[in-house]
Every structure is written in C-alpha cells, then in structure tokens.
C-alpha cells in the first residue's frame, strides 16, 4: 500500500538566499527519489515536497535520512520535518 508523506525542508540556515527555490536542488531531489526503490512519486507542493512511497520498502525514517544528505553540492544539508503521513 502506498503512503503519502509531506515534508517541509528548511534550507534557509544553509542557503539563506535560496528560500527553497533553487532549481539545482529541486532537480537533484527529483533525480535521487526517482532512483529510490519504493518511491513512486516525488513532487513539489507549496513550500515543501510530497513523496508517494511504499513504507514496507522505504519507510519515512529512510526518506528523512535521504533528505538530510541533500543537497550533495553544498556543505550544509536540508533539515526535514514530516508534515503528514
């Protein structure tokens, strides 16, 4: 069964001028989640993102860990907050 999980990603402390609008970050997230087994959809929604996933294959905790490793091209990392499941 698929689960819809929404995340708020705080990037202001790491990239203050970005305000979560950086196309490079968005492109990287889409690419990473497209390759993640168990994820069937990744999309932007408001000031956050929504991931449709199979929690038996990729639980929310693993999604949080993936976000915490992004963006790969910057010294800082996203600070994800789960909004809904």
TARA-V283170 format. One record per pair of residues at least 4 apart in sequence whose C-alpha atoms are under 7 Angstrom apart, sorted by the first residue. I is the first residue (numbers start at 0). J is the second residue. If there is no record, write none. Layout:
i: {I	I}
j: {J	J}
//
This chain:
i: {0	1	1	1	2	2	2	2	2	3	3	3	3	3	4	4	4	4	4	5	5	5	5	5	5	5	6	6	6	6	6	6	6	7	7	7	7	7	7	7	8	8	8	8	8	9	9	9	10	10	10	10	10	11	11	11	13	13	17	21	22	23	24	24	25	26	27	28	29	29	30	31	32	32	33	37	37	37	37	38	38	38	38	39	39	40	40	41	41	41	42	42	42	43	43	43	44	44	52	53	54	54	57	57	58	59	60	61	62	63	63	64	65	66	66	67	67	67	67	68	69	69	70	70}
j: {53	51	52	53	51	52	53	54	84	49	50	51	52	84	49	50	51	83	84	48	49	50	81	82	83	84	47	48	49	79	80	81	82	46	47	48	79	80	81	82	47	77	78	79	80	77	78	79	14	18	19	77	78	15	17	18	75	76	21	25	26	27	28	70	29	30	31	32	33	41	34	35	38	41	38	52	53	56	57	50	51	52	53	51	52	50	51	49	50	51	48	49	50	47	48	49	48	49	57	57	58	59	61	62	62	63	64	65	66	67	79	68	69	77	79	76	77	78	79	76	76	77	76	77}
//
